[in-house]
Amino acid sequence: MKKIVQCVPNFSEGRHQEIIEEIVKPLKNKDGFKLISYESDKDYNRTVVTLLGDPYKMKEALLEFVGMATKHIDMNHQSGEHPRMGAVDVLPYIPIENITMDECKDIAHDMGKMIYDMHKVPVFMYAEAANVTSRKKLPTIRKGEFEGMKEKIKEDKWHPDYGHAEIHPTAGVTGVGARLPLIAYNIDLDTEDIEIAKKIARAIRGSSGGFKHIQAGPVYLNERKHVQVTMNILNYKQNPIYRIFETVKMEARRYNVDVPSSEIVGLIPKDTIIRSLNYYLQCENQTLDDKVDFDKLVELSKQYLQFRDFDKEKIIEANI
C-alpha cells in the first residue's frame, strides 16, 4: 500500500511571480508525489505550497526547493502581514494514508538534518516532531520573527535542533514538523478597521480565552481593501468550521460589520466540510453522508460556509 502524506511548505515570497515560479520549479512533474497547488498572497508576502504523495520520494525535490528559496529570498529585505522567521518558514508533514505519525516524525527529523547539512539553514523541530515540549507550538518558536531570531537563537534554551546557534544571514531559520491536519482558515470582514479584526480574533483564539484549538490574528489586505481574521484550526473535530464562522459573524454584528466570505488556504479533509455542512443542513431537517460527491460539496460549501476561490481540488480526498 502506498504511503501518502500531505506536505505544506510555506515560503516568504508572495509578490514576485517570477521568483515564486523559480522556487517551486523543483516540485513540479515529479514521480511519486503531486504538486497540488501553490497559493501566494501579496499582503502576507507568503506562498503556501501543498504536496501530496510518497514522503520518501519528496526528499530530493524538497531539498532543491529549500535551496532555491535560500538563493532567491533575503529576509533582511522581506516584510508582510504574516509572521515569519525564514525564507522557507515552515515545512510540516501530515499523515494521510498508510503511514503513522511516528514515521512522519522520523522523516521530519531526517529532512531537518539534511536542510542544515546542505544549505546551512538552522532548523527547529516543532509540533509532534519537537524534541522538547516548549517547542511544540510554532508561534512560540517564531516569536520575535526573523529580526528577533538573530539574538534569540544564541540563548541556551533556543539553540536549534539542527545547526549552530546562528541564523543563516539571509534565509534565517526553518521550522520542520509533523502534525495532524490543521485547517488554515480566514474570514473576511467588510471593513478596513483593523481594530475590529483584532477584537474578534481575541474573542475566538484559545490563548485569550476563546476556543481551545484556535490560533487567530488580524490582517489588513491591501489588495482587497478590507480586514480579515486569519486563523489555524488545530482540531476541527473539537472546533468545527461552522462554529468559528458563526461566532465571528455574531461578534461582527456588534460593530455593524458584514461577513461576506471566507477562504481555505491549502487543502481540507472531506470530513471537515461534511461536519460543518451538516450543522446547517440539520437546521433544515437534512443531512449529508460521506458518499456525497465532490462537486456537491463545493456547491454547498459556497452556499453555507461562503467559501470563496474554492473548488474540489482543495479537498484532500479529491486528489488521491
C-alpha positions as CSV (number, residue, x, y, z in Angstrom):
1,M,0.0,0.0,0.0
2,K,1.2,3.5,-0.9
3,K,2.3,5.7,1.9
4,I,0.7,9.2,1.5
5,V,1.5,12.4,3.3
6,Q,0.5,15.9,2.8
7,C,3.5,18.3,3.0
8,V,2.8,22.0,3.2
9,P,6.0,24.1,2.9
10,N,5.4,27.9,3.4
11,F,8.0,30.3,1.9
12,S,8.4,34.0,2.5
13,E,7.7,35.4,-1.0
14,G,4.3,36.2,-2.4
15,R,4.8,39.3,-4.6
16,H,7.2,38.5,-7.4
17,Q,5.7,35.8,-9.6
18,E,8.9,35.1,-11.5
19,I,10.7,34.3,-8.2
20,I,7.8,32.2,-6.9
21,E,8.0,30.1,-10.1
22,E,11.7,29.6,-9.7
23,I,11.3,28.4,-6.1
24,V,8.5,25.9,-6.8
25,K,10.0,24.6,-10.1
26,P,11.9,21.7,-8.4
27,L,8.5,20.4,-7.1
28,K,6.8,20.1,-10.5
29,N,6.2,17.0,-12.5
30,K,7.9,14.5,-10.2
31,D,7.2,10.8,-9.8
32,G,5.7,9.6,-6.5
33,F,4.1,12.8,-5.4
34,K,2.0,15.7,-6.8
35,L,2.3,19.4,-6.5
36,I,-1.4,20.2,-5.7
37,S,-1.1,23.9,-5.5
38,Y,0.9,26.9,-4.6
39,E,-1.1,29.9,-3.3
40,S,0.5,33.3,-3.0
41,D,-0.7,36.3,-1.1
42,K,0.8,39.7,-1.7
43,D,-0.3,41.2,1.6
44,Y,1.0,38.2,3.5
45,N,4.1,38.1,1.2
46,R,4.0,34.4,1.5
47,T,3.3,31.3,-0.6
48,V,1.7,28.1,0.7
49,V,2.7,25.0,-1.2
50,T,0.7,21.8,-1.0
51,L,2.2,18.4,-1.9
52,L,0.5,15.0,-1.7
53,G,2.2,11.6,-2.1
54,D,5.1,9.5,-1.0
55,P,7.2,11.4,1.6
56,Y,10.4,9.5,0.7
57,K,10.1,10.5,-3.0
58,M,9.7,14.1,-2.0
59,K,13.0,14.4,-0.2
60,E,15.3,15.3,-3.1
61,A,12.9,17.8,-4.6
62,L,12.2,19.4,-1.3
63,L,15.9,19.9,-0.6
64,E,16.3,21.6,-4.0
65,F,13.2,23.7,-3.3
66,V,14.8,24.9,0.0
67,G,18.0,25.7,-1.9
68,M,16.0,27.8,-4.4
69,A,14.2,29.7,-1.6
70,T,17.6,30.3,0.1
71,K,19.0,31.6,-3.1
72,H,16.2,34.0,-4.0
73,I,14.9,35.3,-0.7
74,D,16.7,37.8,1.5
75,M,14.9,38.1,4.8
76,N,16.7,41.3,5.6
77,H,14.5,43.0,3.0
78,Q,11.3,40.9,3.4
79,S,8.1,42.2,5.1
80,G,4.5,41.2,5.1
81,E,1.4,40.7,7.2
82,H,2.2,37.1,8.1
83,P,4.7,36.3,10.9
84,R,7.9,34.7,9.6
85,M,11.3,33.6,10.6
86,G,12.9,32.2,7.5
87,A,12.9,32.0,3.7
88,V,11.3,28.6,4.0
89,D,9.4,29.4,7.1
90,V,7.8,26.0,7.9
91,L,7.8,22.5,6.4
92,P,5.3,20.2,8.1
93,Y,4.5,16.6,7.2
94,I,0.9,15.4,7.8
95,P,0.0,11.6,7.7
96,I,-2.9,10.9,5.3
97,E,-2.8,7.2,4.4
98,N,-0.9,4.1,5.4
99,I,1.7,6.0,7.4
100,T,2.0,6.7,11.2
101,M,2.7,9.9,13.0
102,D,5.9,8.3,14.3
103,E,7.1,7.6,10.8
104,C,6.3,11.3,9.9
105,K,8.4,12.4,12.8
106,D,11.4,10.4,11.7
107,I,11.0,11.8,8.1
108,A,10.8,15.3,9.5
109,H,14.0,14.9,11.5
110,D,15.8,13.5,8.5
111,M,14.7,16.5,6.5
112,G,15.7,18.9,9.2
113,K,19.2,17.5,9.4
114,M,19.6,17.5,5.6
115,I,18.4,21.1,5.3
116,Y,21.2,22.2,7.7
117,D,23.8,19.9,6.2
118,M,23.1,21.0,2.6
119,H,22.0,24.7,3.0
120,K,23.4,25.7,6.4
121,V,19.9,27.0,7.5
122,P,19.3,26.1,11.2
123,V,16.2,24.1,11.9
124,F,13.8,24.0,14.8
125,M,11.6,20.9,15.1
126,Y,8.0,21.6,16.1
127,A,4.6,20.0,16.7
128,E,4.8,16.2,17.1
129,A,8.4,16.3,15.9
130,A,9.5,18.6,18.7
131,N,12.3,17.3,20.9
132,V,11.1,19.4,23.9
133,T,7.6,20.3,25.0
134,S,8.3,24.1,24.9
135,R,8.8,23.9,21.1
136,K,5.6,22.1,20.2
137,K,3.8,25.3,19.4
138,L,5.1,27.1,16.3
139,P,4.1,30.6,17.4
140,T,6.4,30.1,20.4
141,I,9.4,29.3,18.3
142,R,8.6,32.0,15.8
143,K,8.1,34.8,18.4
144,G,10.4,37.7,17.6
145,E,10.3,36.6,13.9
146,F,13.4,36.8,11.7
147,E,14.7,40.0,13.2
148,G,14.4,38.8,16.8
149,M,15.8,35.4,16.0
150,K,19.3,36.8,15.5
151,E,19.7,37.1,19.2
152,K,17.1,34.6,20.4
153,I,18.9,31.7,18.7
154,K,22.0,32.4,20.9
155,E,20.1,31.7,24.1
156,D,20.8,28.3,25.6
157,K,17.2,27.3,25.5
158,W,16.8,28.4,21.9
159,H,19.7,26.7,20.2
160,P,18.4,25.0,17.1
161,D,17.8,21.2,16.8
162,Y,20.0,21.1,13.8
163,G,22.8,23.6,13.1
164,H,24.8,26.2,15.1
165,A,23.3,29.0,17.3
166,E,23.5,31.5,14.5
167,I,20.9,32.2,11.8
168,H,21.6,31.9,8.1
169,P,22.4,35.6,7.2
170,T,19.7,35.9,4.5
171,A,17.5,32.8,4.9
172,G,17.0,32.9,8.7
173,V,15.8,29.6,10.2
174,T,13.2,27.0,9.2
175,G,10.7,25.1,11.3
176,V,10.2,21.4,10.3
177,G,7.4,19.5,11.9
178,A,5.0,16.6,11.9
179,R,1.4,17.2,12.8
180,L,-2.2,16.2,12.3
181,P,-4.2,18.1,9.6
182,L,-5.0,21.7,10.6
183,I,-7.3,24.0,8.7
184,A,-5.8,27.3,7.5
185,Y,-8.9,29.4,7.5
186,N,-9.5,33.1,7.0
187,I,-12.8,35.0,7.5
188,D,-13.3,38.3,5.6
189,L,-14.8,41.3,7.3
190,D,-16.4,44.1,5.3
191,T,-14.4,46.9,6.9
192,E,-10.9,48.4,6.8
193,D,-10.8,48.8,10.6
194,I,-8.0,46.6,11.8
195,E,-9.1,47.2,15.5
196,I,-12.4,45.3,14.8
197,A,-10.4,42.3,13.4
198,K,-8.1,42.4,16.5
199,K,-11.1,42.3,18.9
200,I,-12.8,39.5,17.1
201,A,-9.5,37.5,16.8
202,R,-9.0,37.9,20.6
203,A,-12.6,36.7,21.2
204,I,-12.1,33.4,19.4
205,R,-8.4,32.4,19.9
206,G,-7.5,29.9,22.7
207,S,-4.7,32.0,24.2
208,S,-7.0,34.8,25.1
209,G,-9.9,32.7,26.4
210,G,-11.7,31.7,23.2
211,F,-11.8,28.3,21.6
212,K,-9.1,25.9,22.8
213,H,-7.8,24.8,19.4
214,I,-7.8,28.1,17.6
215,Q,-4.9,30.4,16.8
216,A,-6.1,33.7,15.3
217,G,-5.0,37.2,14.5
218,P,-6.0,40.3,12.5
219,V,-4.7,41.2,9.0
220,Y,-5.4,44.1,6.6
221,L,-5.5,43.0,3.0
222,N,-4.3,45.9,0.9
223,E,-5.1,44.2,-2.3
224,R,-8.7,43.6,-1.3
225,K,-9.2,46.7,0.8
226,H,-10.6,45.0,3.9
227,V,-9.5,43.2,7.0
228,Q,-9.6,39.5,7.8
229,V,-9.5,37.3,10.8
230,T,-6.8,34.8,9.9
231,M,-6.5,31.5,11.8
232,N,-5.4,27.9,12.2
233,I,-7.9,25.4,13.4
234,L,-5.7,22.9,15.1
235,N,-8.5,20.3,15.8
236,Y,-11.5,20.6,13.5
237,K,-13.3,17.8,15.4
238,Q,-13.3,19.7,18.6
239,N,-13.9,23.1,16.9
240,P,-15.6,22.7,13.5
241,I,-15.6,25.5,10.9
242,Y,-19.2,26.3,11.3
243,R,-18.8,27.1,15.0
244,I,-16.0,29.5,14.3
245,F,-17.7,31.1,11.3
246,E,-21.0,31.7,13.2
247,T,-19.1,33.1,16.2
248,V,-17.2,35.6,14.1
249,K,-20.5,36.6,12.4
250,M,-22.1,37.1,15.8
251,E,-19.1,39.2,17.1
252,A,-19.0,41.2,13.9
253,R,-22.7,42.3,14.4
254,R,-21.6,44.2,17.5
255,Y,-19.7,46.6,15.2
256,N,-22.3,46.6,12.4
257,V,-19.9,44.8,10.1
258,D,-20.9,42.2,7.5
259,V,-19.0,38.9,6.9
260,P,-19.2,38.4,3.1
261,S,-16.9,35.4,2.7
262,S,-14.2,33.1,4.0
263,E,-11.4,31.1,2.5
264,I,-9.5,27.9,2.9
265,V,-5.7,28.1,2.3
266,G,-4.2,24.8,1.2
267,L,-6.2,21.5,1.4
268,I,-9.0,20.4,3.7
269,P,-10.2,16.9,4.6
270,K,-13.6,15.9,3.2
271,D,-14.8,15.0,6.7
272,T,-14.2,18.6,7.9
273,I,-16.6,20.0,5.3
274,I,-19.3,17.4,5.9
275,R,-19.2,18.0,9.7
276,S,-19.8,21.7,9.2
277,L,-22.4,21.5,6.4
278,N,-24.4,19.0,8.5
279,Y,-24.9,21.8,11.1
280,Y,-26.6,24.0,8.5
281,L,-28.5,21.1,6.8
282,Q,-29.8,19.7,10.1
283,C,-31.4,23.1,10.7
284,E,-33.4,22.3,7.5
285,N,-34.0,18.7,8.5
286,Q,-31.4,17.4,6.0
287,T,-28.1,15.6,6.3
288,L,-25.1,14.6,4.2
289,D,-23.0,11.4,4.4
290,D,-19.5,10.6,3.2
291,K,-20.8,9.3,-0.2
292,V,-21.7,12.8,-1.3
293,D,-19.7,13.8,-4.5
294,F,-17.1,16.5,-4.5
295,D,-19.0,18.9,-6.8
296,K,-21.9,18.9,-4.5
297,L,-19.6,19.5,-1.5
298,V,-18.2,22.5,-3.3
299,E,-21.6,23.9,-4.2
300,L,-22.9,23.6,-0.6
301,S,-19.7,25.0,0.9
302,K,-20.0,28.1,-1.2
303,Q,-23.7,28.4,-0.2
304,Y,-23.5,27.8,3.6
305,L,-19.8,28.5,4.5
306,Q,-19.4,31.2,2.0
307,F,-16.0,29.8,0.8
308,R,-14.5,31.9,-2.0
309,D,-12.0,30.7,-4.5
310,F,-12.9,27.2,-3.6
311,D,-13.1,24.1,-5.8
312,K,-12.8,20.3,-5.4
313,E,-9.0,20.4,-5.9
314,K,-8.8,21.8,-2.4
315,I,-10.4,18.7,-0.9
316,I,-7.7,16.2,0.1
317,E,-9.6,13.1,-1.0
318,A,-10.3,14.5,-4.5
319,N,-6.5,14.4,-5.1
320,I,-5.9,10.8,-4.0
